[in-house]
């Protein structure tokens, strides 16, 4: 580099007139790096505390000598109904799963509805029926709630927020910072099903086999895994941002490297085809009924065996390992024997041009 | 998945790599033209698996990257109009213009839609006669037939509210520009398989002959790419300079004639500016006169588009294969996918984005 070039760079603090957007962009909600930056820059400086700073899917709190897990999540999905589920089922399972990933037994939910003027009551009834069925399936009670109605055009038919409380009935801590070199990475089944089910319905893509959302409550699966072993370091349900984002969060929180093997990550053939067609990497596509975990290597077989006996873990397998190399980074061994970084994605998932 | 999985087979790739090693006697520099190939190479880790004698340089074949700043600025100005619904392929939304990008126009209230097919834009114009629907028609020869078809369709439907902002570019003139440059170091080319699916490869035959350079029409999967490299190396080692077709499951010598006819009906060849490279004569398409009513540039004359590139960005040299992304002082520091200084950091086909996404750990892993 020439000295002039070096000076050029030093003086170059804002080379484009607009570098930081003064407004919220869609990419801020995509679960990738922009979402992480929003959290770091806007929320944590104001609210940071030991519970929040863990950045787990749930907060684990001590109340009256009991450990409880507490979480909240909001659901905005278009279309409201898609193959394999709907916004109601998603709203229950999403919060149930956030509690389950902390090793808690989900007990009680709240639900807040923001309804847009004009939403057909039949649609609302269908959503509520589905929520009720999902609560029953997950063994939780909806114990408090709220509804608001906004003007037509001020919302997208129906937004739902749910919060949940669960009980930890064991003494262990499942948290993103618990991974250690030598541990292995496990995954409960195929990735990308939910995101591609919604996206192909939204884009009007028809495939020979319908892609169905995998939305499901995972608390039962987690409970059976915890019965089998105490060596479960952390669990995540790789929702928005997909498997890639979940693994990056774990690698960063634990300051370890994670290595996964491309050929061991299961992908449903129809999801694979849809991703190829749209130019989207399935590693970044949302799941709503899968978990990825980091467990002690010695117990991996027992845990996988127990998972496979549960209907939601029948395709459970080891997909990689935790390493001291490349800390805070996820690297994938490719099918052909090469390697590449699996990073957080930058903003919105954009389909390629050709 | 058929026609995909077979071409990602580790043992088959290793077999071809072995053949390359056995053929090689000295170093060679080969350019893959297409950004899709660049991404496949880096995403699969192929560049690390090739013998060291093979130097791959990444070509200008990323349509997002080479779309000139003026076109982006014009798009941003049109998209910001309250009467316009601006329709684009997804990749273009994040490309920085002089002062903004389309994502920011959208967040400020601009009506911007992403589609997979330009015909969706025509349908939108039909459904919303009260809106001016403008489609951003960019890309190489690959996207030209569909874009031309959209104009034909709009013409058949006599749509008054559909127009296209055309910034199409062509591969062969870019190859010629690179080859005729005095400091060219590319000794063979992997031509872009999908461009040739449309256009065939007859246009490349005079280039191979005149510049004594092997050109191998190549696909996008790892096995395609190593095969393309293998064919190129065999030619180089034997002193041959021909056009060969590795991507025979998709490409014929004459190309797709009906698609070419649609292109010829709607578009004519023109001079075109390439971002980072400059003007290349007869290197683009514009709308023919009978379709001029669909030309968004004429419908929305934008005055005073002032363009300014960030001075530190070396995207021009990257696009010409003269520098690698990591050679840029701004790479990964001042320039990242969230705050791109140059288009190659933006697109899923851009070389800088590929290196940023898949290769940064090398510094860490090798530290």
HADDOCK unambig.tbl for C-alpha pairs under 7 A between the chains (distance, minus, plus):
assign (segid A and resid 9 and name CA) (segid B and resid 312 and name CA) 6.85 0.50 0.50
assign (segid A and resid 15 and name CA) (segid B and resid 310 and name CA) 5.73 0.50 0.50
assign (segid A and resid 16 and name CA) (segid B and resid 99 and name CA) 6.41 0.50 0.50
assign (segid A and resid 16 and name CA) (segid B and resid 310 and name CA) 6.70 0.50 0.50
assign (segid A and resid 17 and name CA) (segid B and resid 99 and name CA) 5.43 0.50 0.50
assign (segid A and resid 18 and name CA) (segid B and resid 99 and name CA) 5.93 0.50 0.50
assign (segid A and resid 18 and name CA) (segid B and resid 100 and name CA) 6.05 0.50 0.50
assign (segid A and resid 19 and name CA) (segid B and resid 339 and name CA) 6.17 0.50 0.50
assign (segid A and resid 23 and name CA) (segid B and resid 107 and name CA) 6.77 0.50 0.50
assign (segid A and resid 24 and name CA) (segid B and resid 107 and name CA) 7.00 0.50 0.50
assign (segid A and resid 25 and name CA) (segid B and resid 107 and name CA) 5.91 0.50 0.50
assign (segid A and resid 269 and name CA) (segid B and resid 1 and name CA) 6.58 0.50 0.50
assign (segid A and resid 273 and name CA) (segid B and resid 1 and name CA) 6.87 0.50 0.50
assign (segid A and resid 325 and name CA) (segid B and resid 365 and name CA) 6.26 0.50 0.50
assign (segid A and resid 326 and name CA) (segid B and resid 361 and name CA) 6.65 0.50 0.50
assign (segid A and resid 326 and name CA) (segid B and resid 364 and name CA) 5.61 0.50 0.50
assign (segid A and resid 326 and name CA) (segid B and resid 365 and name CA) 5.05 0.50 0.50
assign (segid A and resid 334 and name CA) (segid B and resid 44 and name CA) 5.69 0.50 0.50
assign (segid A and resid 335 and name CA) (segid B and resid 8 and name CA) 6.90 0.50 0.50
assign (segid A and resid 335 and name CA) (segid B and resid 9 and name CA) 6.98 0.50 0.50
assign (segid A and resid 335 and name CA) (segid B and resid 10 and name CA) 5.92 0.50 0.50
assign (segid A and resid 336 and name CA) (segid B and resid 8 and name CA) 6.39 0.50 0.50
assign (segid A and resid 336 and name CA) (segid B and resid 9 and name CA) 5.98 0.50 0.50
assign (segid A and resid 336 and name CA) (segid B and resid 10 and name CA) 3.67 0.50 0.50
assign (segid A and resid 336 and name CA) (segid B and resid 13 and name CA) 6.62 0.50 0.50
assign (segid A and resid 337 and name CA) (segid B and resid 10 and name CA) 6.27 0.50 0.50
assign (segid A and resid 338 and name CA) (segid B and resid 44 and name CA) 5.78 0.50 0.50
assign (segid A and resid 338 and name CA) (segid B and resid 45 and name CA) 4.18 0.50 0.50
assign (segid A and resid 338 and name CA) (segid B and resid 46 and name CA) 6.09 0.50 0.50
assign (segid A and resid 338 and name CA) (segid B and resid 48 and name CA) 6.85 0.50 0.50
assign (segid A and resid 338 and name CA) (segid B and resid 49 and name CA) 6.52 0.50 0.50
assign (segid A and resid 339 and name CA) (segid B and resid 44 and name CA) 6.43 0.50 0.50
assign (segid A and resid 339 and name CA) (segid B and resid 45 and name CA) 4.87 0.50 0.50
assign (segid A and resid 340 and name CA) (segid B and resid 43 and name CA) 5.99 0.50 0.50
assign (segid A and resid 340 and name CA) (segid B and resid 44 and name CA) 6.75 0.50 0.50
assign (segid A and resid 340 and name CA) (segid B and resid 45 and name CA) 5.88 0.50 0.50
assign (segid A and resid 340 and name CA) (segid B and resid 358 and name CA) 4.89 0.50 0.50
assign (segid A and resid 340 and name CA) (segid B and resid 359 and name CA) 6.32 0.50 0.50
assign (segid A and resid 341 and name CA) (segid B and resid 357 and name CA) 6.54 0.50 0.50
assign (segid A and resid 341 and name CA) (segid B and resid 358 and name CA) 4.31 0.50 0.50
assign (segid A and resid 341 and name CA) (segid B and resid 359 and name CA) 6.08 0.50 0.50
assign (segid A and resid 341 and name CA) (segid B and resid 361 and name CA) 6.48 0.50 0.50
assign (segid A and resid 342 and name CA) (segid B and resid 358 and name CA) 6.55 0.50 0.50
assign (segid A and resid 343 and name CA) (segid B and resid 357 and name CA) 6.19 0.50 0.50
assign (segid A and resid 346 and name CA) (segid B and resid 337 and name CA) 6.05 0.50 0.50
assign (segid A and resid 346 and name CA) (segid B and resid 338 and name CA) 5.84 0.50 0.50
assign (segid A and resid 350 and name CA) (segid B and resid 90 and name CA) 5.12 0.50 0.50
assign (segid A and resid 350 and name CA) (segid B and resid 91 and name CA) 5.89 0.50 0.50
assign (segid A and resid 351 and name CA) (segid B and resid 90 and name CA) 5.51 0.50 0.50
assign (segid A and resid 351 and name CA) (segid B and resid 91 and name CA) 6.65 0.50 0.50
assign (segid A and resid 352 and name CA) (segid B and resid 90 and name CA) 6.60 0.50 0.50
assign (segid A and resid 352 and name CA) (segid B and resid 91 and name CA) 5.91 0.50 0.50
assign (segid A and resid 352 and name CA) (segid B and resid 348 and name CA) 6.44 0.50 0.50
assign (segid A and resid 353 and name CA) (segid B and resid 89 and name CA) 5.90 0.50 0.50
assign (segid A and resid 353 and name CA) (segid B and resid 91 and name CA) 6.59 0.50 0.50
assign (segid A and resid 354 and name CA) (segid B and resid 142 and name CA) 7.00 0.50 0.50
assign (segid A and resid 354 and name CA) (segid B and resid 143 and name CA) 6.79 0.50 0.50
